[in-house]
Amino acid sequence: MEPVFVESLDQEGHGVGHVAGKMVFIDGALPGERVGISVFRRKPNFDQAKLAEIHRESPYRVQPRCPHFGVCGGCSLQHLEFGAQVAVKQRMLEDALWRIGKVRAEQMLSPIRGPAWGYRHRARLSARYVAKKDGALVGFRERHRSYVADMRGCDVLPPGISRLIVPLRELIDRLSIRERLPQVEVAVGDQVSVLVLRVLESPSSEDQALLRNFSEQEQVQLWLQPRGPDSAYAFHPFQAPQLAYSLPEFDIVMPFLPTEFTQVNPGVNRVLVRRVATLLKPGEGERIADFFCGLGNFSLPLARRGASVTGYEGSAALVARAGANAGLNGLSGCARFTQADLFRVDADWMAEQGRFDKWMVDPPRDGAIELVKALPEAWEKAPRRIVYVSCNPNTLARDAGVLVHVKRYRLRAAGIVNMFPHTSHVESIALFERA
């Protein structure tokens, strides 16, 4: 087979090329390269292949820092120079906006980026006792497989957490419930690090003693989770500093539970919150809606700038947490929170909420299409400015197409947020204004 020219990267980090007119996705290949491939899966409209050899190498190819790269599924782009990763993600966003939404931003914002390593303060690690290896494995799953990668450390985790992978393996080896402990969730706050152990069976008294000793020796708080996320509870030490992150620019502290959603990258999140405030320009007394508000990550900073903010969230637990955070930060008078299924709203529901001057929208991967469709038709009732933070460029592009072509907004600006370095995950931000 002739070498394949790699045209681009897809949103999973695979190189994209064509062989005899048929699209092929190539693990490990980079744009601009000519490569030999080994096809491992054939589909009617595309093939999947592995990189077999490189005939012409990209100038942006680098040696991956992690010895587990290529096996571990946690990272997909360590072989691409860090600055080039950011450029590729911005191109992905621009391509999605045009291909799906048929829109282009009037201005591309400078990318938001932070440290390349040690950034991941939230993670869900798999754990598995493997009899053939006579020991436990703790880490991310292997790429394209259900096996747990045989890891000794992880450079995208904070160093203090990365060094715990081997001690965690040794701890699990010694537990009587070692085959009933499938997951370790990591949550790092400003003052404490928490490990949540998913336990499908109650630990014995001997197990509990081992867990307490590990907690004290490694200076982490252990939680146990026997069932769903709501069942998690502090095990040892029971009394510990509160798990929280801060937004110093806004004089805000945000407590959270280790199983609650927060951004994985606190440094980038601080810059993102600042950019949201800059783009939205909250004015004194303005009424702002924060849809998919979570625990108030954007609501409280906007309220601190003088706006009256109403946060909407589907989770009752997060609504309660956001309200408590507003009270803790002295913002109860200008930030309130309410539960709503934002995937089932319509124009009538929106009318009941009253007029908002501006919207903040931060949906999950499915996007916010029902919200966008529910925008008031009358200009005098519609928000004049919308800031949309997205974790999926495809659904952002779809929603942007409706905002621009149906609701008559202008896509003033858009840009990427490199929340997950060394992965193909594209976080982005967009500003829409009434035309």
KETI-474799 format. One record per residue: residue in one letter; x, y, z of N, C-alpha, C in turn. Coordinates in steps of 0.1 Angstrom, whole numbers, padded with zeros to 4 digits, always signed. Layout:
BEGIN
aXYZXYZXYZ...
***
This chain:
BEGIN
m+0008-0012+0000+0000+0000+0000+0009+0013+0000e+0005+0022-0008+0012+0035-0009+0011+0042+0005p+0021+0050+0009+0019+0058+0021+0007+0067+0020v+0001+0069+0032-0012+0077+0033-0008+0091+0038f-0013+0101+0031-0012+0115+0036-0022+0118+0046v-0017+0123+0058-0026+0126+0069-0031+0141+0067e-0044+0143+0066-0049+0156+0062-0052+0164+0075s-0057+0157+0086-0061+0165+0097-0062+0155+0109l-0067+0160+0121-0070+0152+0132-0085+0152+0134d-0091+0141+0138-0105+0141+0142-0106+0145+0157q-0118+0145+0162-0121+0149+0176-0117+0139+0186e-0112+0127+0182-0107+0117+0191-0091+0117+0190g-0085+0126+0182-0071+0126+0181-0065+0117+0171h-0073+0111+0162-0068+0102+0152-0065+0110+0140g-0054+0106+0133-0051+0112+0120-0062+0108+0110v-0065+0117+0100-0075+0114+0090-0069+0115+0077g-0070+0104+0069-0065+0103+0055-0075+0096+0046h-0071+0094+0034-0080+0087+0024-0072+0076+0017v-0078+0065+0015-0071+0054+0007-0082+0050-0004a-0078+0052-0016-0088+0049-0027-0101+0056-0025g-0101+0068-0020-0113+0076-0018-0120+0073-0005k-0116+0063+0002-0123+0059+0015-0115+0065+0026m-0123+0071+0036-0117+0077+0047-0111+0067+0057v-0099+0070+0062-0093+0061+0072-0088+0069+0084f-0091+0064+0096-0087+0071+0108-0075+0063+0114i-0064+0070+0117-0051+0064+0120-0046+0068+0134d-0046+0058+0143-0040+0061+0156-0026+0065+0155g-0022+0076+0162-0008+0079+0163-0003+0088+0152a-0011+0091+0141-0006+0099+0130-0009+0113+0132l-0001+0122+0126-0003+0137+0128-0005+0143+0114p-0012+0155+0114-0014+0162+0101-0001+0165+0094g-0001+0163+0081+0011+0166+0073+0020+0155+0071e+0018+0144+0078+0027+0132+0077+0023+0123+0066r+0032+0116+0060+0030+0105+0051+0034+0092+0059v+0024+0083+0060+0026+0072+0069+0022+0058+0063g+0028+0048+0067+0023+0035+0064+0013+0030+0075i+0003+0023+0072-0007+0020+0081-0010+0005+0082s-0016+0000+0093-0021-0013+0094-0036-0012+0098v-0045-0016+0089-0059-0015+0091-0063-0026+0100f-0071-0023+0111-0075-0033+0120-0091-0034+0121r-0098-0025+0114-0112-0026+0114-0117-0019+0101r-0125-0026+0094-0131-0021+0081-0146-0019+0083k-0151-0007+0079-0165-0004+0079-0169+0000+0065p-0182+0001+0062-0186+0004+0049-0181+0018+0044n-0181+0028+0053-0177+0041+0049-0164+0046+0054f-0157+0038+0062-0144+0042+0067-0136+0030+0073d-0123+0032+0074-0115+0021+0080-0108+0027+0092q-0104+0019+0102-0096+0023+0113-0083+0016+0112a-0072+0023+0115-0059+0017+0113-0049+0022+0124k-0038+0015+0125-0027+0019+0134-0016+0024+0126l-0008+0033+0131+0004+0038+0125+0014+0026+0124a+0019+0023+0112+0029+0012+0111+0043+0018+0109e+0044+0029+0101+0057+0035+0099+0055+0050+0094i+0065+0058+0096+0064+0072+0092+0074+0074+0081h+0069+0078+0069+0077+0081+0058+0081+0096+0058r+0072+0105+0062+0076+0119+0063+0070+0124+0076e+0078+0128+0085+0074+0132+0099+0070+0146+0100s+0060+0148+0108+0055+0162+0111+0066+0169+0119p+0069+0182+0116+0079+0190+0125+0074+0192+0139y+0061+0189+0141+0055+0191+0155+0054+0178+0163r+0060+0168+0157+0060+0155+0165+0071+0156+0176v+0067+0152+0188+0077+0152+0199+0076+0138+0206q+0087+0136+0214+0087+0124+0222+0077+0125+0233p+0068+0116+0235+0058+0117+0246+0066+0116+0259r+0062+0124+0269+0068+0124+0282+0065+0111+0290c+0053+0106+0288+0048+0095+0297+0052+0082+0291p+0058+0073+0299+0061+0060+0293+0049+0051+0290h+0037+0055+0295+0025+0047+0293+0017+0052+0281f+0022+0063+0275+0015+0069+0263+0014+0058+0252g+0002+0058+0246-0001+0048+0235-0008+0036+0240v-0006+0033+0253-0013+0022+0260-0024+0027+0268c-0021+0037+0277-0031+0043+0285-0040+0052+0277g-0053+0051+0280-0063+0059+0272-0065+0073+0278g-0057+0077+0288-0060+0090+0294-0055+0102+0285c-0045+0100+0277-0040+0111+0268-0039+0105+0254s-0042+0114+0244-0041+0110+0230-0032+0119+0222l-0026+0130+0227-0019+0139+0219-0005+0143+0225q+0000+0134+0234+0014+0138+0239+0024+0138+0228h+0022+0131+0217+0032+0131+0206+0032+0144+0198l+0023+0153+0201+0021+0166+0194+0026+0177+0203e+0034+0186+0197+0040+0197+0205+0028+0205+0211f+0031+0210+0224+0020+0216+0232+0013+0227+0225g+0021+0236+0219+0015+0248+0212+0007+0243+0200a+0012+0233+0193+0004+0228+0181-0009+0221+0185q-0009+0215+0197-0022+0210+0202-0032+0220+0203v-0029+0232+0208-0038+0243+0210-0043+0248+0196a-0034+0249+0186-0037+0253+0173-0047+0243+0166v-0044+0230+0168-0053+0220+0162-0067+0221+0168k-0068+0223+0181-0081+0224+0187-0089+0236+0182q-0082+0247+0180-0088+0259+0175-0094+0256+0161r-0086+0249+0153-0090+0245+0140-0102+0236+0140m-0103+0227+0150-0114+0218+0151-0127+0226+0154l-0125+0236+0163-0137+0245+0166-0142+0252+0154e-0132+0259+0147-0136+0266+0135-0143+0257+0124d-0137+0245+0122-0143+0236+0113-0157+0232+0116a-0159+0229+0129-0172+0225+0134-0182+0236+0132l-0179+0248+0136-0188+0259+0134-0193+0261+0120w-0183+0259+0110-0187+0261+0096-0194+0249+0091r-0189+0237+0093-0194+0225+0088-0208+0222+0093i-0211+0224+0106-0223+0220+0112-0233+0232+0112g-0228+0243+0117-0237+0255+0119-0237+0265+0108k-0228+0263+0098-0226+0273+0087-0224+0287+0093v-0216+0289+0103-0213+0302+0109-0198+0303+0111r-0194+0316+0111-0180+0319+0114-0180+0330+0124a-0171+0329+0133-0170+0340+0143-0163+0352+0137e-0168+0364+0141-0163+0376+0136-0149+0378+0142q-0146+0373+0153-0133+0374+0159-0129+0360+0166m-0117+0355+0164-0112+0344+0171-0105+0348+0183l-0109+0344+0195-0103+0348+0207-0089+0341+0209s-0080+0348+0217-0068+0341+0220-0071+0329+0229p-0065+0317+0226-0067+0305+0234-0064+0307+0249i-0073+0301+0257-0070+0301+0271-0062+0288+0274r-0050+0290+0280-0042+0278+0282-0035+0279+0296g-0031+0268+0301-0024+0268+0314-0013+0258+0314p-0009+0253+0325+0003+0244+0326+0000+0231+0318a+0010+0226+0312+0009+0214+0304+0008+0201+0313w+0013+0202+0325+0014+0190+0333+0009+0192+0347g+0005+0182+0354+0000+0183+0368-0012+0191+0370y-0020+0192+0359-0032+0201+0359-0045+0194+0364r-0045+0181+0364-0058+0174+0365-0061+0172+0380h-0069+0181+0386-0073+0180+0400-0086+0171+0402r-0092+0167+0391-0103+0157+0392-0100+0146+0383a-0102+0133+0388-0100+0122+0379-0107+0110+0385r-0111+0101+0376-0117+0088+0380-0108+0077+0375l-0101+0071+0385-0092+0060+0381-0099+0046+0383s-0096+0037+0375-0101+0024+0376-0091+0016+0385a-0096+0006+0392-0088-0003+0400-0093-0017+0397r-0083-0026+0397-0086-0040+0394-0075-0049+0400y-0079-0059+0407-0070-0069+0411-0069-0079+0400v-0056-0082+0396-0054-0091+0385-0046-0103+0390a-0052-0114+0391-0046-0126+0397-0033-0130+0389k-0034-0129+0375-0022-0133+0367-0010-0124+0370k-0012-0111+0374-0001-0103+0378+0002-0103+0392d-0007-0111+0400-0005-0112+0414-0005-0098+0421g-0014-0090+0417-0014-0076+0423-0025-0068+0417a-0027-0056+0423-0037-0047+0418-0032-0037+0408l-0040-0032+0400-0037-0021+0390-0046-0009+0394v-0040+0003+0393-0048+0015+0395-0044+0025+0384g-0053+0030+0377-0050+0040+0366-0061+0042+0357f-0059+0048+0346-0068+0050+0335-0069+0037+0327r-0080+0035+0320-0081+0023+0312-0073+0024+0299e-0069+0013+0294-0061+0012+0282-0069+0018+0270r-0062+0023+0260-0069+0029+0249-0076+0018+0241h-0089+0020+0238-0097+0011+0231-0100-0002+0238r-0096-0004+0250-0098-0016+0257-0103-0014+0271s-0109-0024+0277-0115-0023+0291-0104-0026+0302y-0092-0030+0298-0082-0033+0308-0077-0020+0315v-0073-0022+0327-0066-0010+0334-0052-0010+0330a-0047+0002+0326-0033+0004+0322-0024+0001+0334d-0013-0006+0332-0003-0009+0342+0006+0004+0345m+0001+0013+0353+0007+0026+0355+0015+0026+0368r+0026+0034+0369+0033+0037+0381+0032+0052+0385g+0027+0059+0376+0025+0074+0379+0018+0080+0367c+0014+0093+0368+0007+0100+0358+0011+0114+0358d+0017+0119+0348+0022+0133+0348+0011+0144+0346v-0001+0140+0342-0012+0150+0341-0019+0152+0355l-0017+0143+0364-0022+0144+0378-0012+0153+0386p-0017+0160+0396-0007+0167+0405+0003+0157+0410p+0016+0161+0412+0026+0152+0416+0022+0145+0429g+0016+0151+0439+0012+0145+0451+0002+0134+0449i-0006+0134+0439-0015+0123+0436-0008+0113+0427s+0000+0117+0418+0007+0107+0409+0015+0098+0417r+0022+0103+0428+0030+0094+0436+0022+0084+0444l+0009+0086+0445+0001+0077+0453-0003+0064+0445i-0001+0064+0432-0006+0053+0424+0000+0039+0429v+0013+0039+0431+0019+0027+0436+0015+0023+0450p+0016+0033+0459+0010+0030+0473-0004+0025+0473l-0012+0031+0464-0026+0026+0463-0027+0012+0458r-0019+0008+0448-0019-0006+0444-0015-0015+0455e-0005-0011+0463+0000-0019+0474-0011-0020+0485l-0018-0009+0487-0029-0010+0497-0040-0019+0493i-0044-0018+0480-0055-0026+0476-0051-0041+0476d-0039-0044+0473-0034-0058+0473-0036-0064+0487r-0036-0056+0498-0036-0061+0511-0051-0062+0517l-0060-0056+0510-0074-0056+0515-0081-0069+0512s-0090-0073+0521-0098-0085+0519-0108-0083+0507i-0112-0070+0505-0121-0067+0494-0115-0062+0482r-0102-0066+0480-0094-0061+0468-0101-0064+0455e-0109-0075+0454-0117-0077+0441-0130-0071+0441r-0133-0063+0451-0146-0056+0452-0144-0041+0453l-0133-0036+0448-0130-0022+0448-0126-0017+0434p-0136-0013+0426-0133-0011+0411-0129+0003+0407q-0129+0013+0417-0127+0027+0413-0122+0035+0424v-0113+0045+0420-0108+0055+0430-0110+0068+0423e-0118+0077+0429-0121+0090+0424-0112+0100+0431v-0106+0109+0424-0096+0119+0429-0103+0133+0429a-0102+0140+0440-0106+0154+0441-0096+0161+0449v-0090+0171+0443-0080+0179+0449-0085+0193+0451g-0085+0198+0464-0089+0211+0467-0077+0220+0471d-0080+0232+0475-0069+0241+0479-0062+0237+0491q-0069+0230+0500-0063+0226+0513-0063+0211+0516v-0070+0203+0508-0070+0189+0511-0072+0181+0498s-0066+0169+0498-0068+0160+0487-0077+0148+0492v-0087+0144+0484-0096+0134+0488-0096+0122+0478l-0095+0110+0483-0097+0098+0474-0110+0091+0478v-0119+0089+0469-0131+0082+0471-0130+0068+0466l-0130+0058+0475-0129+0044+0471-0143+0038+0469r-0146+0033+0457-0158+0027+0454-0158+0013+0460v-0165+0010+0470-0165-0003+0477-0178-0011+0475l-0177-0022+0468-0189-0030+0466-0192-0040+0477e-0183-0040+0487-0185-0048+0499-0179-0040+0511s-0185-0041+0522-0180-0033+0534-0166-0038+0538p-0157-0029+0540-0143-0033+0544-0144-0039+0558s-0136-0050+0560-0135-0056+0574-0128-0047+0583s-0128-0051+0596-0121-0042+0606-0106-0041+0603e-0100-0052+0598-0086-0052+0594-0084-0043+0582d-0093-0043+0572-0093-0034+0561-0093-0019+0566q-0102-0017+0575-0104-0003+0580-0091+0002+0586a-0085-0007+0594-0072-0003+0600-0062+0001+0589l-0061-0007+0578-0052-0004+0567-0055+0009+0561l-0068+0011+0559-0072+0024+0552-0068+0036+0561r-0071+0035+0574-0067+0046+0583-0052+0049+0582n-0044+0038+0583-0030+0040+0583-0025+0046+0570f-0031+0042+0558-0028+0048+0545-0031+0063+0545s-0043+0066+0550-0047+0080+0551-0038+0089+0558e-0034+0084+0570-0024+0092+0578-0010+0093+0573q-0006+0082+0567+0008+0081+0562+0009+0090+0549e-0002+0090+0540-0001+0097+0528-0007+0111+0528q-0013+0115+0540-0019+0128+0542-0030+0131+0532v-0039+0121+0530-0051+0123+0522-0063+0119+0530q-0074+0125+0527-0087+0121+0533-0093+0110+0524l-0097+0099+0531-0104+0088+0524-0119+0089+0526w-0126+0087+0515-0141+0086+0515-0144+0072+0510l-0155+0066+0514-0160+0054+0509-0173+0056+0502q-0175+0049+0491-0188+0050+0483-0193+0036+0480p-0203+0032+0488-0208+0018+0487-0218+0017+0475r-0225+0028+0471-0235+0027+0460-0232+0038+0451g-0243+0046+0448-0241+0057+0438-0234+0069+0445p-0231+0079+0437-0224+0091+0442-0229+0097+0455d-0243+0097+0456-0249+0102+0468-0246+0094+0481s-0241+0082+0479-0238+0074+0491-0224+0076+0497a-0216+0084+0490-0202+0086+0495-0202+0093+0508y-0193+0089+0517-0191+0095+0530-0177+0096+0535a-0174+0106+0543-0160+0107+0548-0157+0095+0557f-0146+0088+0555-0142+0077+0563-0131+0081+0573h-0119+0086+0568-0108+0090+0577-0099+0100+0570p-0095+0110+0577-0100+0115+0590-0114+0121+0588f-0123+0118+0598-0136+0123+0596-0137+0139+0596q-0128+0145+0604-0127+0159+0604-0114+0163+0596a-0116+0171+0586-0105+0175+0577-0108+0189+0572p-0098+0196+0566-0102+0209+0559-0112+0207+0549q-0120+0217+0547-0131+0216+0537-0126+0215+0523l-0131+0206+0515-0127+0205+0501-0133+0217+0494a-0125+0225+0487-0129+0237+0481-0119+0242+0471y-0123+0250+0462-0114+0258+0453-0118+0273+0454s-0108+0281+0450-0111+0295+0452-0110+0303+0438l-0116+0314+0438-0116+0324+0426-0111+0337+0432p-0098+0338+0435-0093+0350+0442-0097+0363+0436e-0097+0364+0423-0101+0377+0416-0114+0382+0420f-0123+0373+0424-0137+0376+0427-0139+0375+0442d-0129+0371+0450-0130+0369+0464-0141+0359+0467i-0140+0347+0461-0150+0337+0462-0143+0324+0466v-0148+0316+0475-0144+0303+0479-0156+0294+0476m-0153+0282+0469-0164+0273+0464-0162+0259+0470p-0168+0256+0482-0168+0243+0487-0175+0233+0478f-0171+0221+0478-0178+0211+0470-0176+0197+0476l-0184+0187+0473-0182+0174+0477-0174+0167+0466p-0166+0156+0470-0157+0150+0460-0164+0143+0449t-0177+0140+0450-0184+0134+0439-0192+0144+0430e-0191+0157+0434-0198+0167+0427-0190+0172+0415f-0196+0177+0404-0189+0181+0393-0182+0195+0395t-0169+0195+0392-0162+0208+0392-0152+0206+0380q-0147+0218+0375-0138+0217+0364-0125+0210+0369v-0119+0202+0360-0107+0195+0364-0094+0203+0365n-0094+0215+0359-0082+0223+0358-0085+0236+0364p-0081+0238+0377-0085+0250+0384-0078+0263+0379g-0066+0261+0374-0059+0273+0369-0065+0278+0357v-0069+0269+0347-0076+0274+0335-0090+0278+0339n-0096+0272+0348-0110+0276+0352-0110+0291+0357r-0100+0295+0364-0099+0309+0369-0098+0319+0357v-0090+0315+0347-0090+0324+0335-0103+0324+0328l-0109+0312+0327-0122+0311+0320-0132+0319+0326v-0133+0319+0340-0143+0327+0347-0141+0342+0344r-0128+0346+0344-0125+0360+0341-0130+0364+0327r-0127+0355+0317-0131+0358+0304-0146+0359+0302v-0153+0350+0309-0168+0350+0309-0173+0364+0314a-0167+0368+0325-0171+0381+0331-0168+0392+0321t-0157+0391+0315-0152+0402+0306-0162+0403+0294l-0165+0391+0288-0174+0391+0276-0189+0394+0280l-0193+0389+0291-0207+0392+0294-0210+0406+0300k-0199+0412+0306-0200+0426+0311-0212+0428+0320p-0213+0421+0331-0224+0422+0340-0225+0436+0346g-0236+0443+0345-0238+0456+0350-0246+0456+0363e-0244+0467+0370-0251+0468+0383-0266+0467+0381g-0272+0457+0387-0287+0456+0386-0292+0448+0374e-0283+0445+0365-0287+0437+0353-0292+0423+0358r-0302+0418+0351-0307+0404+0354-0301+0394+0344i-0294+0385+0350-0286+0375+0342-0291+0361+0346a-0293+0353+0335-0296+0338+0337-0284+0330+0335d-0281+0321+0344-0270+0312+0343-0275+0298+0342f-0276+0293+0330-0282+0280+0327-0271+0269+0328f-0275+0258+0334-0266+0247+0338-0255+0252+0347c-0260+0259+0358-0251+0266+0367-0242+0258+0376g-0245+0245+0378-0237+0237+0387-0237+0243+0401l-0225+0243+0407-0225+0248+0421-0222+0264+0421g-0224+0270+0410-0223+0285+0410-0209+0290+0405n-0202+0282+0397-0189+0286+0392-0189+0299+0385f-0199+0302+0377-0200+0315+0370-0210+0324+0376s-0221+0319+0383-0231+0327+0389-0225+0336+0399l-0217+0331+0408-0213+0339+0419-0203+0350+0415p-0193+0348+0406-0185+0359+0401-0193+0370+0394l-0204+0366+0386-0212+0376+0380-0220+0384+0390a-0225+0377+0400-0232+0384+0411-0222+0394+0418r-0210+0389+0420-0200+0398+0427-0198+0411+0419r-0199+0410+0406-0198+0422+0398-0210+0431+0397g-0220+0428+0405-0232+0436+0407-0245+0432+0400a-0244+0421+0393-0256+0416+0386-0265+0409+0395s-0278+0408+0392-0288+0399+0398-0289+0386+0390v-0284+0375+0396-0282+0363+0388-0292+0352+0393t-0298+0345+0383-0306+0334+0386-0300+0322+0380g-0296+0312+0388-0290+0300+0383-0300+0289+0381y-0299+0281+0370-0308+0270+0367-0300+0257+0366e-0304+0247+0373-0296+0234+0373-0306+0223+0375g-0303+0211+0368-0312+0200+0369-0310+0192+0382s-0299+0193+0388-0296+0185+0400-0300+0193+0413a-0309+0187+0420-0313+0193+0433-0302+0195+0442a-0293+0185+0443-0281+0186+0452-0272+0198+0448l-0270+0200+0435-0262+0211+0431-0269+0224+0433v-0282+0225+0431-0289+0237+0435-0287+0241+0449a-0288+0231+0458-0286+0233+0472-0272+0238+0475r-0262+0231+0468-0248+0235+0470-0246+0249+0466a-0251+0253+0454-0249+0267+0449-0255+0277+0458g-0267+0274+0464-0273+0283+0473-0265+0285+0486a-0259+0274+0491-0250+0274+0503-0238+0282+0500n-0232+0280+0487-0220+0288+0484-0223+0303+0483a-0235+0306+0478-0239+0320+0477-0239+0326+0491g-0245+0319+0501-0246+0324+0514-0232+0325+0520l-0223+0315+0518-0210+0316+0524-0202+0328+0519n-0204+0332+0506-0197+0343+0501-0205+0356+0501g-0215+0356+0509-0223+0369+0511-0230+0374+0499l-0235+0364+0491-0242+0368+0478-0256+0363+0477s-0262+0359+0488-0276+0354+0488-0286+0364+0483g-0283+0377+0485-0292+0387+0481-0292+0390+0466c-0282+0385+0459-0281+0388+0444-0279+0375+0436a-0279+0364+0442-0278+0351+0434-0287+0341+0440r-0297+0336+0432-0306+0326+0437-0306+0315+0427f-0310+0303+0431-0308+0291+0423-0321+0283+0423t-0324+0277+0412-0337+0269+0411-0335+0257+0402q-0342+0246+0405-0341+0234+0398-0349+0234+0386a-0344+0230+0374-0352+0229+0362-0345+0219+0352d-0354+0211+0345-0349+0202+0335-0347+0210+0322l-0335+0214+0320-0332+0224+0309-0332+0217+0295f-0335+0204+0295-0336+0197+0282-0351+0196+0278r-0360+0201+0287-0374+0200+0284-0381+0214+0285v-0374+0224+0283-0380+0238+0284-0386+0242+0271d-0395+0251+0271-0401+0256+0259-0403+0271+0261a-0409+0277+0251-0411+0292+0251-0421+0296+0262d-0430+0288+0266-0439+0292+0277-0432+0292+0290w-0424+0282+0292-0416+0281+0304-0406+0293+0305m-0400+0296+0294-0391+0308+0293-0398+0321+0297a-0410+0322+0291-0418+0335+0294-0421+0336+0309e-0423+0325+0316-0426+0325+0330-0414+0330+0338q-0402+0329+0333-0390+0333+0340-0388+0348+0340g-0395+0355+0331-0394+0369+0330-0382+0373+0321r-0380+0385+0318-0369+0390+0309-0356+0390+0316f-0346+0385+0309-0332+0385+0313-0324+0395+0303d-0315+0403+0309-0307+0411+0300-0296+0403+0293k-0291+0393+0300-0280+0385+0294-0282+0370+0298w-0276+0361+0290-0275+0347+0294-0261+0342+0295m-0259+0333+0304-0247+0325+0305-0251+0311+0304v-0245+0303+0295-0249+0289+0292-0237+0280+0292d-0237+0270+0300-0226+0260+0301-0231+0246+0302p-0236+0241+0291-0243+0228+0291-0233+0216+0291p-0238+0204+0293-0230+0192+0291-0229+0189+0276r-0223+0178+0272-0220+0175+0258-0232+0176+0249d-0244+0173+0254-0256+0173+0246-0259+0187+0241g-0254+0198+0247-0257+0211+0242-0269+0217+0249a-0274+0228+0243-0285+0235+0249-0296+0238+0238i-0299+0229+0230-0308+0232+0218-0322+0236+0223e-0327+0230+0233-0341+0234+0237-0341+0248+0243l-0331+0252+0250-0330+0265+0255-0329+0275+0243v-0321+0272+0234-0319+0281+0222-0332+0282+0215k-0340+0272+0213-0352+0272+0206-0363+0280+0214a-0361+0280+0227-0371+0287+0236-0368+0302+0237l-0358+0307+0231-0355+0321+0232-0367+0329+0227p-0371+0340+0234-0382+0348+0230-0381+0353+0216e-0391+0354+0208-0391+0359+0194-0390+0374+0194a-0397+0380+0204-0397+0395+0204-0383+0400+0209w-0378+0410+0202-0364+0415+0205-0364+0421+0219e-0375+0428+0223-0375+0435+0236-0375+0425+0247k-0378+0412+0245-0379+0402+0255-0367+0393+0255a-0359+0394+0245-0347+0385+0244-0335+0390+0250p-0326+0382+0255-0313+0387+0261-0305+0393+0249r-0298+0405+0252-0290+0411+0242-0276+0405+0240r-0272+0397+0250-0259+0391+0249-0259+0377+0255i-0253+0367+0249-0252+0354+0254-0237+0349+0253v-0233+0344+0265-0219+0337+0265-0222+0322+0267y-0216+0315+0258-0219+0300+0257-0205+0293+0259v-0204+0285+0270-0192+0277+0272-0196+0263+0269s-0188+0256+0261-0191+0243+0256-0180+0233+0258c-0184+0220+0260-0174+0210+0260-0175+0201+0248n-0183+0205+0238-0185+0197+0226-0186+0207+0214p-0176+0208+0206-0177+0218+0195-0189+0215+0185n-0193+0202+0184-0203+0199+0175-0217+0204+0179t-0220+0202+0192-0233+0208+0197-0233+0223+0198l-0221+0228+0201-0220+0243+0201-0223+0248+0187a-0217+0242+0177-0219+0246+0163-0234+0245+0159r-0240+0234+0163-0254+0232+0160-0263+0243+0166d-0260+0246+0179-0268+0256+0186-0265+0270+0180a-0252+0272+0176-0248+0285+0170-0255+0287+0157g-0257+0277+0149-0265+0278+0137-0279+0283+0139v-0286+0278+0150-0299+0282+0153-0299+0297+0158l-0289+0300+0166-0289+0314+0172-0286+0324+0161v-0278+0320+0151-0275+0330+0140-0285+0330+0130h-0289+0319+0124-0298+0318+0113-0313+0319+0116v-0317+0315+0128-0331+0315+0132-0334+0326+0142k-0326+0328+0152-0328+0337+0162-0322+0351+0160r-0314+0352+0149-0308+0365+0144-0298+0371+0154y-0290+0363+0160-0279+0368+0167-0266+0368+0158r-0256+0375+0163-0243+0375+0156-0233+0368+0165l-0225+0359+0158-0214+0353+0166-0203+0362+0166r-0202+0370+0176-0192+0380+0177-0178+0375+0179a-0176+0364+0187-0163+0359+0190-0164+0345+0195a-0153+0337+0193-0152+0323+0197-0138+0320+0199g-0135+0310+0208-0121+0306+0210-0121+0293+0218i-0110+0287+0219-0109+0274+0227-0103+0277+0241v-0106+0267+0249-0101+0267+0263-0094+0254+0265n-0081+0254+0266-0074+0241+0267-0074+0235+0281m-0086+0231+0285-0089+0225+0298-0082+0212+0300f-0080+0204+0290-0075+0191+0291-0062+0189+0281p-0051+0195+0285-0039+0193+0277-0036+0178+0274h-0030+0176+0262-0026+0162+0258-0038+0153+0255t-0050+0158+0255-0061+0150+0251-0067+0158+0239s-0076+0151+0232-0083+0158+0220-0096+0165+0225h-0098+0165+0238-0110+0172+0243-0110+0187+0239v-0120+0193+0234-0121+0207+0230-0131+0214+0238e-0127+0222+0247-0136+0231+0254-0135+0245+0247s-0146+0252+0246-0147+0264+0239-0156+0274+0245i-0155+0287+0241-0163+0297+0245-0168+0306+0233a-0180+0310+0234-0185+0319+0222-0194+0330+0228l-0193+0341+0221-0201+0353+0224-0211+0356+0213f-0224+0357+0217-0234+0360+0207-0241+0373+0211e-0244+0382+0202-0251+0394+0204-0262+0396+0194r-0272+0403+0199-0283+0406+0189-0279+0413+0177a-0283+0409+0166-0279+0415+0153-0285+0429+0152
***
